[in-house]
Amino acid sequence: MKPLCFVALGDSLTAGIGDPVGEGRRGWAALLAAGLAGPEAEAQFHNLAASGAQTRDVLNRQLPRALELQPDLLSVIVGVNDTLRCTFDIRAVAASLDTVYAAAARQGARLLTACLPDPGAILGLPGALARPLARRQRAVNAVVHALSERYGAVHLHLAADEWVADRTLWSADRLHPGERGHRLVAARFHELLAARGIAAGSPPSREPRLPSPTRSAGLLWLATAGTGWVARRCTDLLPQLLALAADEVRHQVRGSSARLDLSAADAVTAALAALTAAERPGAA
């Protein structure tokens, strides 16, 4: 009998950043893989996720390698890095995800997907800066929800307020889950898969082996590695984010902030409609 094959695609969340083991990283996907097969079997696991990956990277770089492995399970969790770029385009995000999901479905792989919290809330940015990022992440999540339903994916909701507010779930960088957070993601996916008769092994423990990072550890990260991360993002996103924040303030003063939300919702509707139109015979 062919061993169950699990391939994980995505960005740093799936690559395991925030969950160090020895000199390497583990992450939620590896924890889940260990509990997929029964006691007398072992699942094949391949993690193709890469730190900094955007949806187009998953489509162009990770998906071809994944399809060669003929996975039974294929996780696709990506999109936050798209929201942190000045080139953010929800229509392009939707098109990339639809192509990835469709390719998995054609090969008979069961999809695992998740919606994610917005990075502005995680980083604790001021309202005028956080709201544009939140709007972008809500747009990505809306697309992921719609496409997950279309392709019958096993979908996990990770955008809830308690996920953001529980400091014990996050690593020192406040950008990635810590060990406890990775374990939570793995355990919740295991529950969903076990309910469908897919996960036959024991669920991963939710209790971390290492203590959660202290506040001082977070400050140390910001003063060292965090400085470089912020600098890299500033050269790309910050000028546009400041313009978006200024627009946010103007709409607040005029009492027309709802227009920004409606515009974002319309963009999602148009992105999904474009996918439907492309499926019709003779569509441009």
N, C-alpha and C positions, 0 to 999 in steps of 0.2 A: 504494500500500500504506500502510495506517494506521501511523504511527509507534508504537512501543511506549510505553505510558504507565505511568509509575511514580509512585505516590503514597505518601508516607511519613506515618504517624500515630504519635503518642506524646508523650513528654515531652522534657526538656532533652537527653537523650542523642541523640535523633534531630534535635532542633532545632539541634545543632551546637555547643553550649557546650563549651568546651575546645579548639576548633579554629578560632581566629580567622584570618580572611583579610582584610587591609585593615581597614576599619571594620565589617566584617560577620563572619558565621560560615559555615562550610562544613559539616563533619561527615561521618560515614560514608555517609549516604544520598546526598549529592551526589557523593561520590567514586565510589560504586557506579554511580550513574546515568550517569556519564561513560563507563563501560565496558560498558554493556548492549548498545548497538547496534554494528553493524559499522562499518568505516571510511567507508562511503558513506551512512550513516544517522545519525540522532540521536534519542535517546529523549526524550520529553517527561517532565519531572520537576516534581512539585509537592510541596513540603514543608509539611504542615499541622500538624506537631508544635509543641507549645508548652511552655515551661518551667513546671514545677509541675503539669502535667496528671496527673490520675488516670484510672482506667479509665472512670469515668462521664463524664469530660470528652471522652474519645475517642469514646464512644458518642453523646453528646448534641450535641457541638459539631463534632467533626472528621469523623465518619463521614458525615453527610448531605452535606457539601461534597465528600468524597472520591467518593461514589457518583455525583454529578453529573458528575465527570470521567471516569467509565467506565474505571477503571484496568485494565491487564493485570496489573500487579504492585501489591500493596498490603502495605506493611510495617506491623506493629502491634507495637510494643515499648513496654510500659508496665507499671506495677505497683509500682515502688519507692516512688513518692510515696504510694501507698495504705498501704504498711507504715509510713510515717512519720507517720500520722495517728491520733488517738485514736479515730476512727470506723472503723478497719480492720474489715472484715467479708469473710471469704473467700468466703462465699456470694454477696454482692453483686458481688465481683470476678469470680467465675466466670460469673455471669449476664450481666454486661456484656460480657465477652470472648466468650462464646458467641454473643451477639447480633451483635457486630461480625464475628466470623469467619463466621457463617452468612450475613450480608448480603453479604459479599465472595464467598462461594461461590456464592450465587444469581446474582450478576452475572457469574460466570465469571472472577473475578480470582484469580491465584495469590498465596497468602499467604506472607509472610516473617515469622517470629517468632523470639524468642530468650528463653532463660532468663538471669537476671542474678545477679551476686553480691550477698550481703546487705550492706546499708549499714553495719552495725555492724563488720564485718570491714574494710571499706574505710576507715572512719574510725578504726579502731584503738581502739574503745571497750573498757572493762573487761568481763570475761567476763559478769558478772551483768547488765550492760546490753546487751551484744552478743547474748547467746543468745536473748532474746525477739524481737529484730529478725531474727535468723537464722532462727528458727522461722517467722516470718511470711513471709520471702522464700522459704523452702523450700516453704511452702504455695502461694504464688503460682506458683512454678516448676512444682510438681506439676500445678496446673491448666493452665498453659500447655502442658506436655508432653502431657497427656491430650487437650486440645482441638486442639493442633497435629496430633496423630495422627488425630483424628477428621475433621479437615477437610483432611488431606493437605498441610499447610504445609511449606515449606522452613524447617527449624528449625536454629538455631545455638546451640550450648552455650557460654555465657559465664560460667558459675558456677564454673568450675574454680579451684582454689587458685592456679595459676600466673598467672591473669588478675589476681587480687588482689595477689599478692606482687610482681609485676614493676612497680617504681616508675616505670620509663621509659614505661609505657603511660598514666600518669595525669597530669592537669593539676595546676596548683599547688593547686587547691582540694581535691584528693584525693577529689572527689565525682563528677567527670566524666572520661572519657578525654581525654588530650591528643591532639595530632596523630597520634602513633604509634599510640595506641589506636584512634582513629577509622579510620586506614588499615588496621589489622589487621582490624577488624570488616568493612570494605568488601571487603577482599581475600578473607576467608573466605566471605562471602556470594557473592562472584563465583565462587569455586570451586564452591560448591554449585549455583549457577544454570547455570554452564557445563557441569557434568556432566549437567544435564537438558536441554541444548540451548537454554537461554533467553538466556544472556548470550553475545553474539557478538563483543563488543569486547575490547579489551585489558584485562587486570586492573589495578586501581589499584596503584601502587607502595606497598610497605610501608615505604619509607624516608622519614622526615619531612624537611622542609626546614628546620625550626627545631629547635634543641636542646631536650631534655627539661627541664622546670623544675627548678631547684635546690631544695634543702631550705630555703634562706633565702627563696626565692620563696613556698614554702608557708607559712612562718611569717608573711610579710608579708600574704598573703591572709587568714590567720586573724585578724591584728591589725586588718585594715581591713574588707573586704567580708564576711569570715567571721563577724565579730561580729554583724552584722545577720542573717545566715542562721541562726546558732545561736539568736538571740533570738526570731526568728519561729517556729522549731520548738519552742522551749521553752514558749511560751505554749499550744501545742496538745498536743504529745506528751509533754513531760518529766514532768508529774505522773503520767500513766498509766505511762510507762516506769519511773519510780521504784517504782511499786506492783508492776509486773511483775518488776522486779529483786528486790524484797523477797520476792516469792513464789518466785522462782528460788532465792534463798538458803535459804529455809525448806525447799524440797524437797531441796536439796543436803544440808542438815544431816540430814534424815530419810532420805536415801538413796532418795528417790522421784522423782528428776528424770525418769525414763523416763515417768512418768505425763503430764508436760507434752507430751512428744513424741507420745505415743499420742493425747492429746486433740487436738492439732493435726492429726494424720493422720486422725483420725475426722471432724474438721470438713471436711477436704478431700473425704473420701469422701462425706459428706452433701451437700456442695455439688454435686459431680458427679452424685450420685444424684438431686438435685432437678431438675437439667437434663434427665435422662433421663425422669423422671416427668412433667415439663411437656410433653414431646413426645408422650406417650401420649394417645389420644383420650379426652376426658372428664376429663383430669387437672385438678386444681384450679389 
